[in-house]
Amino acid sequence: MTLQTISQNKSHDGIQAVYKHPSHQTKTDMTFSVFVPPHQAGAKLPVVWYLSGLTCTHANVTEKGEYRHACAELGLIFVAPDTSPRGGHVPGDPAGSYDFGLGAGFYVDATEQPYAANYRMWSYVTQELPELVAAHFPVDSTRQSVMGHSMGGHGALTVALRNADRYRAASAFSPIVAPSLVPWGTKALGGYLGPNKQAWRKHDTVALIEDGARFSEFLVDYGDADQFLSEQLRPELLQAACDKAKIPLTLRRQAGYDHSYYFISTFMRDHLAWHAARLKS
């Protein structure tokens, strides 16, 4: 598949680039960013997938995530896809709200009309994009991990739980851990997947754990000044589910931090070092 280079810049002796390609899953052009650290010719490197949150594109973490220095030192490829299909023909929220439709794909394959044709973000981030990246970049596909923020934290945890044999590590910043129970999630899952709540469970971290899905361990950070903490994020539900299932969870409450990239960038190096230790073991 053809990649169109949008930008390419040297950073920390590696290359930060942005690419566009036609997606057969979303039936749109999709844009993603990749940082490839300095490495010896012929080397295959571990890859960290970063899933972004509501209203974001690939650009938010690329411009504000402050991950390149750590990735260069740790030898990690860092890939950041978009959060939804885009284009004039792609349906959005009829009311124009930010929490559904464009920029809010929730990492599911929609089954409801008019969204089913384009909103196939689950298949895009778990199948199409990994195959594309493996074909064009020096990726060691046996050493992959996944992380994300907010809606992307939801995506990262569910992707890991449903593909535990593929990812060696999974972490999240301020994830939506029980979308079936909170306003953002019930709107998105209902809109994309329909009213049968049983179909929602495979896209709900807490429900997946309750239904028997397991992962080796999780690292999750959230800020106690996060304005969405009590209504949308509900980290205590993840703690309870992991405790009951005996899944090791490092859940860190960071004093004074909110939901923004100021928070994410502060703890990004911690997460990348945690991933690197598991990707290189």
C-alpha positions in Angstrom: 0.0 0.0 0.0 1.2 3.5 -0.9 2.3 5.9 1.8 2.2 9.6 1.2 4.8 11.5 3.3 3.2 14.6 4.8 6.3 15.7 6.9 9.6 14.3 8.0 11.9 15.9 10.6 15.1 14.8 12.4 14.6 14.8 16.2 16.9 13.3 18.9 18.9 11.7 16.0 15.8 9.8 14.9 13.1 10.7 12.4 9.6 12.0 13.3 7.3 11.7 10.3 3.6 12.0 9.4 2.1 9.9 6.7 -1.3 9.5 4.9 -2.7 6.4 3.2 -6.0 5.2 1.7 -7.6 2.8 4.2 -9.7 -0.1 3.1 -11.2 -0.4 6.6 -12.5 3.2 6.9 -12.9 3.9 3.2 -11.1 7.2 3.8 -7.6 8.6 3.8 -6.0 8.1 7.2 -3.1 10.0 8.7 -0.7 8.7 11.4 2.6 9.7 12.9 5.7 7.6 13.5 8.9 8.3 15.4 11.8 5.9 14.5 14.7 6.3 16.9 18.3 6.1 15.8 19.3 2.5 15.2 21.8 0.3 13.4 21.0 -0.7 9.8 19.0 -3.9 9.7 17.9 -3.7 13.3 14.3 -4.5 14.2 12.9 -2.4 17.0 10.0 -2.7 19.5 7.0 -0.6 18.8 4.6 1.3 21.1 1.1 2.1 19.8 -0.5 5.3 21.3 -4.2 5.7 21.0 -5.5 9.3 21.5 -8.6 10.7 23.1 -11.8 12.5 22.2 -11.4 15.4 19.7 -7.8 14.5 19.0 -5.9 13.6 15.8 -2.4 12.1 15.5 -1.1 15.6 16.0 -2.0 16.1 19.7 0.5 13.6 21.1 3.0 14.2 18.3 3.2 17.9 19.1 2.6 17.8 22.9 3.4 14.3 24.2 7.2 14.9 24.7 8.0 11.2 24.0 10.8 11.5 21.4 13.7 11.9 23.8 12.7 8.9 25.8 12.0 6.8 22.7 15.4 7.7 21.3 17.1 6.6 24.5 15.1 3.5 24.9 15.1 2.4 21.2 11.3 2.5 20.8 9.3 3.2 17.7 6.2 5.3 18.6 3.1 5.2 16.4 0.1 7.5 16.8 -3.0 7.0 14.6 -6.0 9.2 14.2 -9.0 8.7 16.4 -11.7 8.4 13.7 -12.2 8.4 9.9 -12.5 11.9 8.4 -13.8 13.5 5.2 -16.8 15.3 3.8 -18.7 12.0 3.2 -18.1 10.7 6.8 -21.2 11.1 9.1 -20.6 12.9 12.4 -22.8 13.6 15.3 -26.2 15.0 14.1 -26.0 17.6 16.9 -22.4 18.5 16.1 -21.2 17.4 19.6 -17.6 16.6 20.3 -18.1 13.2 22.0 -19.5 11.2 19.0 -18.6 11.0 15.4 -15.6 12.8 13.9 -12.7 12.6 16.4 -14.6 10.2 18.6 -14.4 6.8 17.0 -14.0 5.0 20.3 -11.9 2.2 18.7 -14.9 0.1 17.7 -16.2 -1.4 14.4 -19.6 0.2 14.1 -22.6 -1.9 13.2 -25.2 0.8 13.1 -26.1 3.0 10.2 -24.9 5.4 9.0 -21.7 4.7 10.8 -20.9 1.1 9.8 -19.3 1.9 6.5 -16.5 4.1 7.8 -16.2 3.8 11.6 -14.0 0.6 11.7 -11.4 1.9 14.0 -11.0 -1.4 15.9 -10.0 -3.2 12.7 -7.9 -0.3 11.6 -5.7 -0.1 14.7 -5.5 -3.8 15.4 -5.1 -5.1 11.8 -4.7 -2.7 8.9 -2.3 -0.1 10.5 0.0 -2.7 12.2 0.3 -4.6 8.9 1.1 -1.3 7.1 3.7 -0.2 9.6 5.4 -3.6 9.7 5.7 -3.4 5.9 7.4 0.0 5.9 9.3 0.4 9.1 11.9 -1.6 11.1 9.4 -3.1 13.5 9.8 -6.3 15.5 6.2 -7.5 15.5 7.0 -9.9 18.4 7.6 -6.9 20.6 4.6 -4.6 20.7 2.9 -2.7 23.4 -0.1 -0.3 23.6 -1.0 2.8 25.5 -3.5 5.6 25.3 -5.3 8.6 26.9 -8.9 8.9 27.9 -11.0 7.4 25.0 -7.6 6.1 23.8 -6.9 4.7 27.2 -10.2 2.8 26.9 -9.0 1.6 23.5 -5.5 0.6 24.7 -6.8 -1.5 27.6 -9.5 -3.3 25.5 -7.1 -3.9 22.7 -4.6 -5.5 25.2 -7.3 -7.6 26.9 -8.6 -9.0 23.6 -5.1 -9.6 22.2 -3.1 -10.6 25.2 -0.8 -12.8 23.1 0.3 -9.8 20.9 1.1 -7.1 23.3 3.7 -7.3 26.0 2.6 -4.3 27.9 -0.4 -1.9 28.2 -0.8 1.4 30.1 -3.1 4.3 30.1 -3.5 7.9 31.1 -7.0 8.8 32.5 -8.8 5.9 30.7 -12.5 5.5 30.4 -12.5 2.1 32.1 -16.3 1.3 32.1 -17.8 3.0 29.0 -21.0 1.0 29.4 -21.7 2.9 32.7 -20.7 6.5 31.8 -22.2 9.2 29.6 -19.4 9.4 27.0 -19.4 5.6 26.6 -23.2 4.9 26.6 -23.6 7.5 23.8 -20.8 6.1 21.7 -21.4 2.4 22.2 -25.1 2.9 21.7 -24.6 5.0 18.6 -22.1 2.7 17.0 -23.1 -0.7 18.2 -26.9 -0.4 18.9 -29.0 -0.9 22.0 -28.0 -4.5 22.8 -25.7 -3.8 25.8 -24.3 -7.3 25.6 -22.5 -6.2 22.4 -20.9 -3.4 24.3 -19.1 -5.7 26.7 -16.2 -6.6 24.4 -15.4 -2.8 24.3 -15.5 -2.2 28.0 -12.4 -2.9 30.1 -14.2 -3.7 33.3 -16.8 -5.9 31.5 -14.1 -7.7 29.6 -12.3 -8.6 32.9 -15.6 -9.6 34.5 -16.2 -11.9 31.5 -12.8 -13.6 31.9 -10.3 -11.6 29.8 -6.9 -11.3 31.3 -3.6 -9.4 30.8 -0.3 -9.7 32.6 -0.4 -6.2 34.3 -1.5 -2.7 33.8 0.0 0.8 34.6 -2.6 3.5 34.9 -2.1 7.2 35.9 -4.9 9.7 36.5 -4.9 13.2 38.0 -7.0 14.0 41.1 -7.8 17.4 39.6 -9.2 15.8 36.4 -12.6 17.4 35.7 -13.9 14.1 34.2 -12.7 11.8 37.0 -15.9 11.0 38.9 -18.4 11.1 36.0 -16.6 9.6 33.0 -13.3 7.8 34.1 -14.2 5.9 37.3 -10.7 4.4 38.0 -12.0 2.7 41.2 -14.1 0.4 39.0 -10.9 -0.8 37.3 -9.2 -1.3 40.6 -12.1 -3.4 41.9 -12.2 -5.5 38.7 -8.4 -6.1 38.7 -8.4 -7.0 42.4 -11.1 -9.6 41.9 -9.5 -11.1 38.8 -6.0 -10.9 40.4 -4.6 -8.8 37.5 -1.6 -6.7 38.8 -2.6 -3.1 38.5 -0.4 -0.1 39.3 -2.9 2.7 39.7 -1.3 6.0 40.5 -3.3 9.1 41.6 -1.3 12.1 40.7 -1.9 15.1 42.9 -3.0 18.3 41.2 -3.0 17.1 37.6 -5.9 17.4 35.2 -6.9 15.7 32.0 -4.5 17.7 29.7 -1.3 17.0 27.9 0.5 18.9 30.6 -0.3 15.8 32.7 0.4 13.3 30.0 3.8 14.8 29.1 4.8 14.8 32.7 4.5 11.1 33.1 5.2 10.0 29.5 8.8 9.0 30.2 7.7 6.8 33.2 5.3 4.9 31.0 7.8 4.5 28.1 10.4 3.2 30.5 7.9 0.8 31.9 7.0 -0.4 28.4 10.7 -0.7 27.4 11.5 -2.9 30.4 8.8 -5.4 29.3 9.4 -5.1 25.5 13.1 -5.9 26.0 12.9 -8.6 28.7 
